[in-house]
């Protein structure tokens, strides 16, 4: 009886060791994945910082003024009058929002075709991104 119990206990200990090893192996793999993801996140943050610095360098007013002066003959740029600036609501409709004439009424000879009504844009749809750097 003692030998049978010993063999059962050795089997249970071996199975417990195998399960413990498997759990440890999976935990180590997950830890490696966490470290890899942290390294990717740090690389992305560094890239964003580099791009922000590059944008700040490229959009410096004195640099842009120098470029305008250098290439003024080719570009023929003119200052924008403050009256030329408008809000997005004041712009004309997009081509996709222009009412489509009803072709069946035009063929029937009724004269003018009635345009289909287009739903007005909501304030949320009218907002546009400015692309400014924070």
Secondary structure by P-SEA (a helix, b strand, c coil): caaaaaaaaaaaaaaaaaaaaaaaaaaaaaaaaaaaaaaaaaaaaaaaaaaaaaaaaaacaaaaaaaaaaaccccbbbbbccccccccccccccccccccccaaaaaacccbbbbccccccccccccccccccc
